Amino acid sequence: MRIKACSLDKLLLFAAVTGISAWAQAPTGLSVKAASNKKIDLAWSGTAAGYTVQRRTLGGSYGNVATVTTAAYSDTAIDAYTTYQYQI
């Protein structure tokens, strides 16, 4: 879940309506390793039940690549001659 901007009272109301009782911490320590010219391995630390992995090329917009339930992902849909940026 990504919240751009929200007042605390609206955020608490959203949590009450949706039944959210605890907020997961944002993931930290993202590490990225080129496993081969066709595979990039990502790993991070976090306690959430799921994560959305997003990727962009330089100057582009982030797009969803995968939703995972572990704190790791291997991206195999890449081009060896393209620079990518990731966010979780």
C-alpha positions as CSV (number, residue, x, y, z in Angstrom):
1,M,0.0,0.0,0.0
2,R,1.3,3.4,-0.9
3,I,-0.1,6.6,0.7
4,K,0.9,9.8,-1.0
5,A,-0.4,12.3,1.5
6,C,-3.1,12.0,4.1
7,S,-4.1,13.6,7.3
8,L,-3.9,11.4,10.4
9,D,-7.6,11.4,11.1
10,K,-8.4,10.2,7.5
11,L,-5.6,7.5,7.8
12,L,-7.1,6.3,11.1
13,L,-10.6,6.3,9.6
14,F,-9.3,4.2,6.7
15,A,-7.7,1.7,9.1
16,A,-10.9,1.4,11.1
17,V,-13.1,0.9,8.0
18,T,-10.7,-1.7,6.4
19,G,-9.9,-3.5,9.6
20,I,-6.2,-2.8,9.6
21,S,-4.9,-3.3,13.1
22,A,-1.1,-3.0,12.5
23,W,0.9,-1.2,9.9
24,A,3.9,-3.1,8.5
25,Q,7.2,-1.3,8.5
26,A,8.6,-0.1,5.1
27,P,11.2,-2.5,3.7
28,T,14.9,-1.6,4.3
29,G,18.3,-2.7,3.0
30,L,17.5,-3.3,-0.6
31,S,20.4,-5.1,-2.2
32,V,20.6,-5.8,-6.0
33,K,23.0,-8.3,-7.6
34,A,23.4,-9.1,-11.2
35,A,23.3,-12.9,-11.2
36,S,23.8,-13.1,-14.9
37,N,23.3,-10.9,-18.0
38,K,19.6,-12.1,-18.0
39,K,18.9,-12.1,-14.2
40,I,18.9,-9.6,-11.4
41,D,18.5,-10.8,-7.8
42,L,16.9,-8.4,-5.3
43,A,16.7,-8.9,-1.5
44,W,15.6,-6.7,1.4
45,S,14.5,-6.8,5.0
46,G,10.9,-6.4,6.1
47,T,8.0,-7.8,8.1
48,A,5.1,-7.3,5.6
49,A,2.9,-10.1,4.4
50,G,3.6,-9.1,0.8
51,Y,5.6,-6.7,-1.3
52,T,5.2,-5.1,-4.7
53,V,8.4,-4.9,-6.7
54,Q,8.5,-2.0,-9.1
55,R,11.1,-1.3,-11.9
56,R,11.9,1.5,-14.3
57,T,14.5,2.3,-16.9
58,L,16.4,5.6,-16.5
59,G,14.1,8.5,-16.9
60,G,11.0,6.3,-17.1
61,S,8.1,5.7,-14.7
62,Y,8.0,2.9,-12.2
63,G,5.7,0.0,-13.1
64,N,4.8,-3.1,-11.2
65,V,6.9,-6.1,-12.0
66,A,5.8,-8.6,-9.3
67,T,4.0,-9.1,-6.1
68,V,5.8,-11.5,-3.7
69,T,5.3,-12.8,-0.2
70,T,9.0,-13.1,0.6
71,A,11.7,-10.5,1.0
72,A,13.4,-11.5,-2.3
73,Y,12.8,-11.5,-6.0
74,S,14.7,-12.5,-9.2
75,D,13.9,-10.4,-12.3
76,T,14.5,-12.5,-15.4
77,A,12.6,-10.2,-17.8
78,I,15.6,-7.8,-18.4
79,D,17.9,-6.7,-21.2
80,A,21.6,-6.9,-20.5
81,Y,22.2,-3.5,-22.1
82,T,19.6,-1.5,-20.1
83,T,19.9,0.2,-16.8
84,Y,17.1,-0.5,-14.3
85,Q,16.1,1.1,-11.1
86,Y,14.0,-0.8,-8.5
87,Q,11.8,0.1,-5.5
88,I,9.8,-2.1,-3.2
